[in-house]
Amino acid sequence: MSSKITVRQLIRQLQTVDPDLPAYLAINPDWPHVHYVGRVVEVPGANGAVYLAENGQEGVLPPAVRNQLDWTDV
């Protein structure tokens, strides 16, 4: 997968999962914790982007998720 993902690609991926499940961020393979998704901010214009803010941390990312992400256990 490219290092950049468009909003369209993100929506397409999210359409394949149960819409009632909670959504989290998995950020760092060296410090694999579960992070809450916070605010969504759009910066319009030619160099615009959408940012998903991190909104706190819940705990350690489950090993099954780390395996699916190809992150080694730390």
C-alpha positions in Angstrom: 0.0 0.0 0.0 1.2 3.5 -0.8 2.3 5.7 2.1 -0.5 8.0 1.2 -4.2 7.1 1.2 -7.0 9.2 0.0 -10.3 9.8 1.8 -12.0 7.8 -1.0 -9.6 4.8 -0.4 -10.2 5.0 3.4 -14.0 5.1 2.9 -13.8 2.1 0.5 -11.8 0.1 3.1 -14.1 1.0 5.9 -17.2 0.0 3.9 -16.1 -3.7 4.3 -16.3 -3.8 8.1 -19.1 -3.7 10.6 -20.1 0.0 10.9 -21.0 -0.5 14.6 -17.5 -1.6 15.7 -15.3 1.0 17.5 -12.5 2.5 15.5 -9.0 2.9 16.8 -5.6 4.0 15.5 -2.6 1.7 15.6 0.4 4.1 15.3 3.8 2.8 16.2 5.1 -0.8 15.8 7.8 -0.1 18.4 5.2 1.1 21.0 2.1 -0.8 19.9 -0.8 0.8 21.8 -4.4 1.4 20.9 -5.3 5.0 20.4 -8.7 6.6 20.2 -9.6 8.5 17.0 -10.3 12.2 17.8 -11.4 15.1 15.7 -11.3 15.1 11.9 -9.8 18.3 10.4 -9.9 19.2 6.7 -7.3 21.7 5.3 -8.7 22.8 2.0 -6.8 24.1 -1.0 -4.3 22.8 -3.5 -2.1 21.2 -0.8 -5.1 20.3 1.3 -5.5 17.2 3.4 -7.6 15.5 6.0 -6.1 14.8 9.5 -7.4 12.3 12.0 -6.4 13.4 15.5 -5.3 11.0 18.2 -7.5 11.4 21.3 -5.8 9.4 24.0 -4.7 5.8 24.6 -6.5 2.7 25.8 -3.9 0.0 26.1 -1.6 -2.4 24.3 -2.5 -3.4 20.8 -3.6 -7.0 20.8 -1.0 -9.5 19.4 -3.5 -10.6 16.6 -3.7 -7.1 15.3 0.1 -6.7 15.4 0.4 -9.9 13.4 -2.1 -8.7 10.8 -0.1 -5.5 10.5 3.2 -7.5 10.2 4.5 -5.8 13.3 6.8 -7.9 15.5 6.0 -8.3 19.1 8.0 -6.0 21.3 
